[in-house]
Amino acid sequence: MPWLVKESVSPRAWLGIGLSVGGALVIGLSDIGTDSKALLGDGLALVGGLSLSFYLLFGRKLRPSLSLIPYVGLCYGSAAIFLWIAVLISGLPCTSFSSSTWGAFFGLALVSQILGHSSYNWALRHFTASFIAMALLAEPVLCSLAAWIFFGEALTWRQALGDGLILAGIVLVAQANNQVKN
């Protein structure tokens, strides 16, 4: 949706996007028919990807006129409100967690959210939306490779092929966009 943010996308970038979509399809289709939970997971991943796309599009429009701290305050604050409402409506527990669970919550908030996502939000002002979206695709690819290396998680040839296509697509988009917006 480059026309929404008035960014041009070169043919090389479209090729990179196509490679990454193809890689995601190879990975997603590799578990079709294995189990209904896999299909549910694929559907949730698709909804998550679409949600992230809209998040990036809105952020790309807002970041040029809004500095980082107010922007992330608005994003993270509204997300916290909606999540607390969902927790309260669903009746999920909010207390009585172990200290290691609270430590994990703190680590997720500090590392993943504040450092990780704030880096992407900072980048929305300085890089093209297509480059940031593609860079975000590296996260699950690198996590699957790390899980394979460090924890012995299974990595099928289809997943490896899909990961390779995604990484090749990221490289092409980075080269095509020269990473920096004008």
Residue pairs with C-beta under 8 A, 6 or more apart in sequence:
1 53
1 57
2 8
2 9
2 129
2 130
4 57
4 61
5 57
5 60
5 61
5 129
7 128
7 129
7 130
7 181
9 17
9 130
9 176
10 176
10 177
11 176
12 172
12 173
12 175
12 176
13 130
13 172
13 173
13 176
13 177
15 169
15 172
16 134
16 168
16 169
16 170
16 171
16 172
16 173
16 174
16 175
16 176
17 130
17 134
17 169
17 173
18 169
19 165
19 166
19 168
19 169
19 172
20 134
20 137
20 165
20 166
20 169
20 170
20 173
21 169
22 165
22 169
23 161
23 162
23 163
23 164
23 165
23 166
23 167
23 168
23 169
24 137
24 162
24 166
25 162
26 158
26 161
26 162
26 165
27 158
27 159
27 162
27 163
28 42
28 45
29 158
30 156
30 158
30 159
30 162
31 38
31 39
31 42
32 38
32 39
52 133
52 136
53 133
55 75
56 124
56 129
56 132
56 133
57 129
59 71
59 75
59 121
59 124
60 124
60 129
62 71
63 71
63 121
63 124
63 125
64 125
66 74
68 118
68 121
68 122
68 125
71 121
72 117
72 118
72 121
75 121
76 113
87 94
88 94
97 105
120 132
120 135
120 136
123 132
123 135
124 132
126 180
126 181
127 177
127 179
127 180
127 181
128 177
128 179
128 180
128 181
130 173
130 177
131 173
131 174
131 177
131 179
134 169
134 170
134 173
134 174
135 170
135 174
137 166
137 169
137 170
138 166
138 167
138 170
141 163
141 166
141 167
144 153
144 155
144 159
144 163
145 155
145 163
147 153
147 155
148 154
148 155
